[in-house]
Amino acid sequence: MARLSEKQRVSITILVAALGYFVDVFDLQLFSMLRISSLKDLGFSGDQLITIGTQLLNWQMAGMLCGGILWGMLGDRKGRVYVLFGTILLYSLGNIANAFVTTIPAYAAARFFTGLGLAGEIGAGITLVSELLPKNTRGYGSSIIVGCGVMGPLVAGYMVDILDWRMCYIGGGVLGLLLLLLRISVSESGMYNAVSKKSSVARGHFQMLFNNRKRFLRYLCSICVGLPIWFIFGAVIIFSPEIATALGVTSPLKVTTSMISCYIGMSLGGFISGLISQIFGNRKKVMAVFMLGVGAMLMTILTLRGISSGLFYGLVLLMGFFAGYWTLFMTSAAEQFGTNLRATATSTAPNFVRASVILDTLLIAYLRPGYGVVGSIAIASIVCFVIAFIALWKLPETFGRDLDFIER
């Protein structure tokens, strides 16, 4: 690795981080695609497919929430590369374990540990690349990672169509183990190495995100900005067949097709939002425009009746395109905090966003008896978007910020 130039080293790191996020999103959406087939094979049907599926999803998100904290702290204390190795190993073993479950408790445990492993992938990758790239080109690196990574569901959708659900999980685990071999070529960032040698600097202390009012508000806003993105995945896409039935869509929908449509859009949106941000030198304004686009597409979907499945998928693709501001969300989260707390913040922020689906589904379940599937999702989404826009308004702009600083 010492023979490689700095440019080659950065390029390899971006590639490995992008493949890591590819595997991350691959598995997250693999469960969504396999929810119905796996639960039916285990003997469940009807409303159980929704209620038990939601429980398993919540266990997965709980694992990611715990993992985000664990891997984030380790990323600041042991190094970004340390986390890149640990997360993919745990994820791979956990994913393979999913293929051998025969009961719901075992399935829940497998989803929890898989989520625990997945939790550190994107945070460690974005943190490492952000510290390696010059301040005026960081957005390009993040765009490549997120844009390539969200193509994972396309491969997942292909596997679901040709393989049994148990074999799909095994395949995901094998992909992770193969990626583990590639990570041998990745080295630590110089910025982190410099800070790690200073014994007086506290690194990876999770409580530091809460013991200072301004820092806590910065962290809270960083999380809340991303809430609409995961709302559409955790509360809309995964239950798109049920939503389509309530809206009178002319033909049945497949979760797999909805997921793929959304992620194709998100991949394009990730590249374009990052590019626009670099051109105009601003993160917040681009996020605001794309966030409005997500809300507009969601409301369009929820208000149209009797449309074709093709039009539904098209609207989902557009909604996914605007949700591509996930690229800017991740970049901004990394830029908000000092080197001694950056991995902790960047790993926990997206996992708190992902775990917010627990609150989303609970709120929708509470509202559903009185407002139905569509009405409950519409009300919950309004709450979600209001919080996100307030957070974006309060969040500091970070484009071009020098990341070589520490949190006291």
N, C-alpha and C positions, 0 to 999 in steps of 0.2 A: 504493500500500500504506500510505502515511503517513496516509491519511484513515480507515483502518479502526481501530476500537476494539481494545483489547487482547483482549477476549473474542472478537471476530470473527477476529483474527489467529490466536489459538490454535485456534479451530474449523477454520479453513482448513488449518492445519498438521496437525491430527489427521486430517482428511479426506485430505489428500495422502499422509500417512504410511500410512494404512490402505490406500489404493489401491496404494501402492508395495509393501506387503507382500502385497496381493492378487496382484499380478503376480509377485512373488517365489515364492510358493507355487504359483501357477498353473504356472510353468515347471518347478519342481522335480518336481511330480507328473505333469506332462505327459510327461516322459521315461518315468516308470514305466508310464504308460498306453500309450505308444507303443513300449515295448521290444520286444514280441513282433512287432507288425506291421512295424515298421521293419527289424528284423533279418531277418525272413522275406523282405521285399522285397529286401534286400541279398544274399539267397541262403543264409541260415543256418537250421538247424532242430535239433530234438531238444535234447540237453544243451547245445549251443552257445548256445541262447537264454538259458540260465542263466549259463554261464561267461563268455560275451562280454558279456552284460547286466551282470553283476557288475563286469567290468573297466571298462565305460563309466561305471557308477555311481561307481566308485572314482575315475576321472579327474575326474568332476564334483565329487566331494567334495574331492579334492585342490585343485581350483581354488577352491573355497569356503574352504578352509583358508588358502590363500595370500592370497586376496582379503580375508578377515576381518582379517588382520594389516595388509595394505596400506591398506585403506579405514579401518580403525580408527585407525591412526597419522595418516592424512590428515585424519580427522575432528577430531582434537585439534589438529593443526597448522594446517590450512587452514580448518576450520569444518565444521559439520554439514551445512549447505546445499550446500557444495562437493561433498560426498560424494553427496548425494541426486541431483545432476545427473550426476556421473561414473558412478555405478553403473548407472543406468538406461540411459545411452547405450551402455555396453559390453555390458550384458545384451541390449539390443535387437538390436545388430549381431551378437552371438554367436548369438542364437536364430535369426535369419534364416539364418546360415551353416549351421545344422543341417539346413536344408531342402535343401541342395545337396550333401551328402556322398554319396560312392559307395563309400568304403572304410572299414574300421574305424579305421585311424590318423586319417583325416580326421574321422570321427565323434567319436573320443576327443578330438581337439584342439578341436572345436567345443563339446563338453560342458565341457571344461576352462575355456575362455574365457567360456562362458556362466556357469559357476559362479563364476568370478572376478568377473564383473560383479554377480551376484546377492548376493554375500557381504556387501556393505555396507548393503543396504536396511533390514533390520529394526533393526540396531544404530543407524544414524544416525537413523532415525525415532523409535525409543523414547527415545534420548538427548535429541533435540531437544524432544520433547513433555514428557519428565520435567522438563526444565529450565524449561519455560514454565508448567507447571501448579503450583498451590499444593501443598504437601507432603501435605496430607490428602486430596487428590483425584487424585493421580497414578495410582492404580490404575484409575480410571474411564477415563482416556485410553488406558492400555495395553490395557485390556479391549476398547475399541472398535477399536483398531488390529489386535490379534491376532484378535479375534472376527470382524471383517469380512474381514481378510486371508485367513483360512483357508477362506473361501468360494471362493477361486480354483479349487480342483479341481472344483467343481461346473460352472463354465464350461468348464474343460478337458475334463471328461467329456462335456459336450454337444458340444464341437467335435470330439472324437475320434469320436463317433458319426456325424457328418455330413460330415466332411472327410477327405481323404487325409492321411497322416501328415506329408508335406512341407508341405502347406498349413497344418496345425496349427502348425508351427513358425513359419511366416511370420506367421500371425495373432498369435502370442505376441509376436513382435518389433514388429509394428505397434502392439499395445496399449502396449508400453513406450514407443515414440516419442510416442504421444498423451499419455501421462502426463508425459513430459518437458516438454510445453508447459504443463501445469498448474503445474509447479513454479516457474514464474516469479513466482508470487504469494507464495512462501514466503520469510520473512526469518529471520536468525540469532537465536539466543537471547541475551538481554542478559547472562546469566550467563557464557556463553562469551566474548562480546565484552569483558567486563571483565577476564577472565583473560588473553586474548590480548594485551592492552596492557601486561602486566607481563613485561618481557624477562627478568627473573630467574627466572621460573617455567618449568620444563622441561615441554613439552607433547608428548604422543604418543610418548614413549620406551617402546617395547615392553619393553625390558629391565627397566624399573621394576617390571613385574609379577613379576619373578623375583629382584630384588636385595634384597628385604626378606622375611624369613621369614614374618611375619604376613600381609603383603600377598599373598604367593605362595599361602599356604594358603587365604586368602579367595578368591582367584581360582580355585584348583583346585577348591574346594568349589562355587563358583558354576557351574563347568562340569559337574561330576559329578552335580549335582542333576538336570540335564536329560537324562542318558543314557537312561533308560527310554523317554522320549518318542520319540526318534529310533530306538531299537531296534525299536519296533513298526512304524515306517514302513520303515526300511531292511532289516530282517531278517524281518519278518512279512508286512506288507501287500503289498509288491512281489512276494513269492513265495507269495501266498495260494493260487493255483491248485495249486501243487505240494504245499502243506500240506494242502489239501482232499482231494487224491487220496490222500495217505498216511493221512488220517483216515477215508476212506470216505464223504465227503459225498455225498449222494444224487444231486446234479446238478453239472455243471461250474461253476466260479466264474470271474468276470471280475475282473481287477485293477482295472478302471475302477470297477466297482460297489463293490468292497471299499474303494477309495480314497475314493470319494464318501461311503460310509457312515461311514467313520472321520472324515472332515473335517466332516460334518454334526454328529456328536457333539462333535468338538473345538471347533467354533464355539460351540455351546451351552455346553460346559464352560468355554471361555475367558471368556465373559460371566459365568457363574455363579460360577466360582472367584474372579474379580476382585471381584464384588459381595460375596461372603461375606467376602473378605479385608478389604474396606472397612468392612463392618458390624462385624466383630469386631476390627478393628485389628491384624491379625496375618497375616503371609505364611507363616511356616514351618508352623504347625499345619494350615493349609488345604492346603499342598503335600503334607504327610505323608498326609493323608486321601485326596487324589486320587491320590497315588503308589501307595498300597495298593490303590485301586480299579483302576488300570491292571494291577497284578500279578495281582489276583484274576480279572479278565476274561481276561487272557492265559492263565493256567493253566486256566481253564474251557474256553477254546477248544482248548487242546492235549490235554485229557483226554477230551473227548467224542468218541464214535465214531458214525459212521453218521447224523449229523444232517442236516437239510435245509439247502439253501443259504440259505433265508430266515432260519433261526435263526442260521446262521454270520454273515450280514451284520448281524443284530441284535446279536449279541455284539460284533462289530467296532465297531458304532456306540457301544455302551456303553464299550468300551475307549477309543475316541476321545474320548468325553465326559470321562473321567477324565484323559486326556492333555491336556485343556484347561488344565492347570496351567502350560502353556508361557507363558501370560500372566504368571503370578506369577514364573516363572523369569526372564523377560526384565526385568520390573520390578525384581526383586531385584538382578539383575546390574548394572543402571544405578545403583541406589541404594548399591551397595557401595563405589564409588570416587569420588575427587575429580574436579572439573571438568576438570583438565588431563590426566586419564587415563581419563575416563568413556567416551568414544567408542571408544577402543582396547579397553577391557575388554568393553563391550557389543556391539561388532562381532565380536570374536574368540570370545567365550564360546559363542554359538549355533553358530558355524561349527566350533568344535572338537567340539561335541556332534554336529553333522551329520557331520563327518569321522570320528567314532567308529564309524560304520557300516562303515568299512574294517576295523577290528579285529573288529567283530561278525561280518562275513562271513568273515573269515579263520579266526576261532575256530570258527564253524559248519562251514566247509569241512573243518577239521581233525577235528572230532568226527563229521562226517556218516558216514564209512565204518563206524564202530563203533556209532553210536547212531541212525542214520537222520535224516531231515529233522526230525521232531517232537522226538525225543530231544535232538538237538544244539541246537535252538532253546531247548528247556526249560533245558538246562544253562547255555547262554550267558546266558539271561535272568536266572537266579539270580545269576550273577556280577555282572551289570549292576545289578540291584536292590540287592544288598548294598552295593556301592560307593556308590550313590545315597543310600541311607538314612544311611550313615555321614557322607557329605558334608553332608546336610541337618542332621544333629545338630550338626555343627561350625560350620555357617554362622551368622553373626550375624543377628539380626532387624533389619529396616530400615524397618518401617512408620513413616511420619511423620518420617523423618530429613530434616534440612535438607541440601540438596545443594550449598549454596554453600560448599564447602571444597576444598582442593587436597591432592594427594599430595606429600609432601616426598621 
